[in-house]
Amino acid sequence: MTAVRVRGLTRAYPARKGSDGRPHLALDAFDLTVERGEIHGLLGPNGAGKTTLCRILCTVLLPTSGTAEVLGHDVLAEADAVRRSIGIVFGGERGLYGRLTATQNLCFWAALYGLSGRDLHSRVDMLLARMGLGDRAHDRVDTMSRGMKQRLHIARGLVHDPSVLILDEPTIGMDPVAAHAFRELIEQLRAEERTVLLTTHDMQEAEALCDRVTLVDHGQVIVTESVTEVGSLLARGDRIEAAGVPDTTVLALRKLPGITSVDASDNGTVRVVPNAESGTEQALRLLVDAGVTRISTAPPTLEEVYLGLIGSRGMAVRS
């Protein structure tokens, strides 16, 4: 059984003001399969349809057409079973009660899922400790930083021990330390064989965590592949990085056929992205002939693939 199966999913909204009068398709014949135990990244610019898909999968938004299943349960016909199977973490601060403490928030959500008594309190205490919020358990949420609130959101998504977790931009507002702790949490979820559908703009995060990624734009799937394989879709040759490159050689590199881009910094460091093996060979030969000795090659990064297939619209890379 797959964890998530989406076929021909479409979500239409009324025509936007000033448009040609046709409905706006947030999702357009969208197909997606997420295997059980997989960490699957959903990448795309703002407005690509990522959050719309998440809202349909967690049954808060109805599709216009097509089908969507979670653990074999249809989101329309078996909505209650879907809700019991999934945990949801949406980005931002909505969904928490600021005047309640962290413990009170989680107890409230745990009770909604049928937990009570000792089981409820042990679950809440464990999740607060796991999120690094044990010492803030009795503090009001409106006194917490944005990153702390986001960690509390993740605890809320796990409160009923779901098999599938949907995380929509979960690291928004987290500082680098908290974001690192989040990545460790995802690895723990992987070890527990949970399924995670993660939407993000952070290329480094996706590259570090995901088994496979789906690139999305204008409500359509561009490609679904493993992180290691997706690079071959953009470049047929390895990326080249070289130091101590003369300006004349940089100009010569930019004139070579089979080269997508040549980025040069002020200190003489150059990054060459080819689109064919012949481009790699010619660039390497030109660099060696120019006396450049500090040269390295590597496959294209996920960031470069994203930029090549979608462009820079809405992308952010956080270090």
C-alpha positions as CSV (number, residue, x, y, z in Angstrom):
1,M,0.0,0.0,0.0
2,T,1.3,3.4,-0.9
3,A,1.1,6.2,1.7
4,V,-0.2,8.9,-0.7
5,R,-1.7,8.3,-4.2
6,V,-3.0,11.2,-6.2
7,R,-4.4,10.8,-9.8
8,G,-5.6,13.6,-12.1
9,L,-6.2,15.9,-9.2
10,T,-7.6,19.3,-10.2
11,R,-8.6,22.3,-8.1
12,A,-10.2,25.2,-9.9
13,Y,-11.0,28.7,-8.5
14,P,-13.1,31.4,-10.1
15,A,-11.3,33.6,-12.7
16,R,-9.0,36.2,-11.3
17,K,-9.8,39.8,-11.8
18,G,-8.3,41.1,-15.0
19,S,-7.8,37.6,-16.4
20,D,-9.2,36.1,-19.6
21,G,-12.3,34.8,-17.7
22,R,-11.1,31.2,-17.4
23,P,-11.0,29.5,-14.0
24,H,-7.7,29.6,-12.2
25,L,-6.3,26.1,-11.8
26,A,-4.3,25.8,-8.6
27,L,-3.8,22.1,-9.4
28,D,-4.0,20.8,-13.0
29,A,-4.3,17.0,-13.6
30,F,-1.8,16.5,-10.7
31,D,-0.3,13.0,-10.2
32,L,1.8,12.0,-7.2
33,T,2.8,8.8,-5.5
34,V,4.5,8.7,-2.1
35,E,5.6,5.3,-0.8
36,R,5.3,4.3,2.8
37,G,8.3,5.3,4.9
38,E,9.5,7.8,2.3
39,I,10.6,11.4,3.0
40,H,9.2,13.1,-0.1
41,G,9.9,16.8,-0.9
42,L,7.4,19.0,-2.7
43,L,9.3,22.0,-4.3
44,G,8.0,24.9,-6.2
45,P,7.6,28.7,-6.1
46,N,4.8,30.5,-4.3
47,G,1.5,29.8,-6.0
48,A,2.7,26.5,-7.5
49,G,-0.1,24.5,-5.8
50,K,1.9,22.9,-3.0
51,T,-0.3,24.1,-0.1
52,T,-3.5,23.4,-2.1
53,L,-2.4,19.8,-2.4
54,C,-1.7,19.6,1.3
55,R,-5.1,21.0,2.2
56,I,-6.9,18.5,-0.1
57,L,-4.9,15.6,1.4
58,C,-5.8,16.6,5.0
59,T,-9.5,17.0,3.9
60,V,-10.0,20.7,4.6
61,L,-10.3,21.5,0.8
62,L,-12.4,19.7,-1.8
63,P,-10.9,18.8,-5.2
64,T,-12.7,19.9,-8.3
65,S,-11.9,16.5,-10.0
66,G,-9.6,13.6,-9.7
67,T,-8.8,11.3,-6.7
68,A,-6.5,11.5,-3.7
69,E,-5.9,8.7,-1.2
70,V,-4.0,8.4,2.1
71,L,-3.1,4.9,3.1
72,G,-5.8,3.6,0.8
73,H,-8.5,5.9,2.2
74,D,-10.2,8.3,-0.2
75,V,-10.1,11.9,1.0
76,L,-13.8,12.4,0.1
77,A,-15.4,9.0,0.9
78,E,-13.3,8.2,3.9
79,A,-12.4,11.6,5.4
80,D,-12.5,10.4,9.0
81,A,-10.1,7.6,8.4
82,V,-7.7,10.0,6.6
83,R,-7.8,12.5,9.5
84,R,-6.9,9.7,11.9
85,S,-3.9,8.7,9.7
86,I,-2.2,12.0,9.2
87,G,-0.5,14.8,11.2
88,I,-0.5,18.3,9.7
89,V,1.9,21.1,10.2
90,F,1.2,24.3,8.3
91,G,3.7,27.2,8.2
92,G,3.0,30.4,10.2
93,E,1.6,30.9,13.6
94,R,-2.1,30.0,13.1
95,G,-3.5,27.0,14.9
96,L,-2.1,27.7,18.4
97,Y,-3.9,29.5,21.3
98,G,-1.6,32.3,22.5
99,R,-3.2,32.6,25.9
100,L,-2.7,29.0,26.7
101,T,0.5,27.3,27.7
102,A,2.4,24.9,25.5
103,T,1.1,22.0,27.6
104,Q,-2.5,23.2,27.5
105,N,-2.3,23.5,23.7
106,L,-1.1,20.0,23.2
107,C,-3.5,18.6,25.8
108,F,-6.4,20.2,24.0
109,W,-5.4,18.7,20.6
110,A,-4.6,15.3,22.2
111,A,-8.1,15.2,23.7
112,L,-9.7,15.9,20.3
113,Y,-8.0,12.7,19.1
114,G,-9.4,10.7,22.0
115,L,-6.4,10.6,24.3
116,S,-7.1,11.0,28.0
117,G,-5.6,10.5,31.5
118,R,-2.1,9.2,31.9
119,D,-1.7,8.4,28.2
120,L,-2.5,12.0,27.3
121,H,-0.1,13.6,29.8
122,S,2.8,11.2,29.1
123,R,2.4,11.8,25.3
124,V,2.4,15.6,25.8
125,D,5.4,15.6,28.1
126,M,7.4,13.4,25.7
127,L,6.6,15.6,22.7
128,L,7.6,18.8,24.5
129,A,10.9,17.2,25.5
130,R,11.5,15.9,22.0
131,M,10.9,19.4,20.6
132,G,13.3,21.0,23.1
133,L,10.4,22.8,24.8
134,G,10.4,21.0,28.1
135,D,11.5,24.0,30.1
136,R,8.8,26.2,28.4
137,A,6.0,23.7,29.0
138,H,4.1,26.0,31.3
139,D,4.8,29.3,29.5
140,R,2.0,31.0,27.4
141,V,2.5,30.5,23.7
142,D,2.2,34.3,23.0
143,T,5.5,34.7,25.0
144,M,7.4,32.4,22.7
145,S,9.6,33.1,19.7
146,R,8.4,32.3,16.2
147,G,10.8,29.3,16.1
148,M,9.5,27.9,19.3
149,K,5.9,28.2,18.1
150,Q,6.8,26.3,15.0
151,R,8.4,23.5,17.0
152,L,5.1,23.4,19.0
153,H,3.2,23.1,15.7
154,I,5.3,20.0,14.9
155,A,4.5,18.5,18.3
156,R,0.8,19.1,17.7
157,G,1.1,17.3,14.4
158,L,2.6,14.3,16.1
159,V,0.3,14.3,19.1
160,H,-1.9,11.3,17.9
161,D,1.1,9.3,16.6
162,P,0.2,9.5,12.9
163,S,1.7,7.3,10.2
164,V,1.8,10.1,7.6
165,L,3.0,13.6,8.4
166,I,2.4,16.6,6.1
167,L,4.7,19.4,6.7
168,D,4.1,22.7,4.9
169,E,7.1,25.0,5.2
170,P,7.8,23.7,8.7
171,T,11.1,25.6,9.3
172,I,9.8,29.1,8.6
173,G,10.9,31.3,11.4
174,M,13.4,28.8,12.9
175,D,16.9,29.9,13.7
176,P,19.8,27.7,12.3
177,V,20.1,25.7,15.6
178,A,16.3,24.9,15.6
179,A,16.4,24.1,11.9
180,H,19.3,21.6,12.5
181,A,17.2,20.0,15.3
182,F,14.3,19.8,12.9
183,R,16.5,17.8,10.5
184,E,17.5,15.5,13.2
185,L,13.8,15.0,14.0
186,I,13.0,14.1,10.4
187,E,15.8,11.4,10.5
188,Q,14.1,10.0,13.7
189,L,10.8,9.9,11.9
190,R,12.5,8.0,9.0
191,A,13.9,5.5,11.5
192,E,10.3,5.0,12.8
193,E,9.2,4.3,9.2
194,R,6.8,7.2,9.1
195,T,5.9,8.8,5.8
196,V,6.7,12.6,5.5
197,L,5.5,14.9,2.7
198,L,7.5,18.0,3.1
199,T,7.0,21.3,1.2
200,T,9.9,23.7,1.3
201,H,11.7,26.4,-0.6
202,D,15.0,25.4,1.1
203,M,17.0,23.5,-1.4
204,Q,19.6,22.5,1.1
205,E,16.9,21.1,3.4
206,A,15.4,19.1,0.6
207,E,18.7,17.8,-0.6
208,A,19.7,16.7,2.9
209,L,16.4,15.1,3.9
210,C,14.4,13.8,1.0
211,D,14.5,10.4,-0.7
212,R,12.6,11.8,-3.7
213,V,11.5,15.2,-4.7
214,T,8.7,16.5,-6.9
215,L,9.2,19.8,-8.7
216,V,5.9,21.7,-9.1
217,D,5.0,24.8,-11.1
218,H,1.6,26.3,-12.1
219,G,-0.3,23.4,-10.5
220,Q,1.5,20.8,-12.6
221,V,4.2,18.2,-11.9
222,I,7.4,19.0,-13.7
223,V,9.3,16.0,-12.5
224,T,9.5,13.4,-9.7
225,E,12.8,11.8,-9.1
226,S,15.3,10.8,-6.4
227,V,17.5,13.6,-5.3
228,T,20.6,11.9,-6.8
229,E,18.9,11.3,-10.2
230,V,17.2,14.6,-10.7
231,G,20.4,16.4,-11.6
232,S,20.7,14.5,-14.8
233,L,17.5,16.2,-16.0
234,L,19.4,19.6,-16.2
235,A,23.0,18.8,-17.0
236,R,24.6,16.0,-19.0
237,G,28.0,16.9,-17.7
238,D,29.4,17.6,-14.2
239,R,29.5,21.1,-12.8
240,I,33.1,22.5,-12.8
241,E,34.6,24.8,-10.1
242,A,38.0,26.3,-10.6
243,A,40.1,28.9,-8.8
244,G,42.7,31.3,-10.1
245,V,41.0,31.7,-13.5
246,P,42.2,34.7,-15.6
247,D,39.6,37.1,-16.9
248,T,40.4,36.2,-20.5
249,T,39.7,32.5,-19.8
250,V,36.4,33.4,-18.2
251,L,35.4,35.2,-21.5
252,A,36.5,32.2,-23.5
253,L,34.5,29.8,-21.3
254,R,31.3,31.9,-21.9
255,K,31.8,31.5,-25.7
256,L,31.9,27.7,-25.6
257,P,29.0,25.7,-27.0
258,G,27.3,23.3,-24.5
259,I,27.6,25.6,-21.5
260,T,24.5,26.8,-19.5
261,S,26.3,29.4,-17.4
262,V,29.6,30.7,-16.2
263,D,29.6,32.5,-12.8
264,A,32.8,34.3,-11.9
265,S,33.7,35.9,-8.5
266,D,36.1,38.8,-8.0
267,N,38.8,36.5,-6.5
268,G,39.1,34.4,-9.7
269,T,36.8,31.5,-8.6
270,V,34.6,30.3,-11.4
271,R,31.6,27.9,-11.6
272,V,30.8,26.4,-15.0
273,V,27.5,24.6,-15.5
274,P,27.4,22.6,-18.8
275,N,24.4,21.1,-20.6
276,A,26.3,18.4,-22.4
277,E,29.3,16.2,-21.8
278,S,31.1,17.9,-24.7
279,G,30.8,21.2,-22.9
280,T,32.5,19.7,-19.8
281,E,35.3,18.3,-21.9
282,Q,35.9,21.6,-23.7
283,A,35.8,23.7,-20.6
284,L,38.3,21.4,-18.8
285,R,40.7,21.5,-21.7
286,L,40.5,25.3,-21.9
287,L,41.2,25.6,-18.2
288,V,44.1,23.3,-18.3
289,D,45.6,25.0,-21.3
290,A,45.3,28.3,-19.4
291,G,47.5,26.9,-16.6
292,V,44.6,26.6,-14.1
293,T,45.5,23.8,-11.6
294,R,42.8,24.1,-8.9
295,I,39.9,22.4,-10.6
296,S,37.1,20.2,-9.3
297,T,33.9,18.6,-10.8
298,A,30.7,17.5,-9.2
299,P,27.1,16.7,-10.3
300,P,24.7,19.7,-10.4
301,T,23.0,20.5,-7.1
302,L,19.2,20.4,-6.5
303,E,19.3,24.2,-6.4
304,E,20.8,24.3,-9.9
305,V,18.2,21.9,-11.2
306,Y,15.4,23.9,-9.6
307,L,16.7,27.1,-11.2
308,G,17.1,25.4,-14.6
309,L,13.6,23.9,-14.7
310,I,11.5,26.5,-12.8
311,G,13.7,29.6,-12.6
312,S,14.2,31.9,-9.7
313,R,10.5,32.7,-9.1
314,G,9.8,32.4,-5.4
315,M,12.9,30.4,-4.5
316,A,14.9,30.9,-1.4
317,V,18.0,29.1,-0.2
318,R,18.7,29.4,3.6
319,S,22.1,28.5,5.0
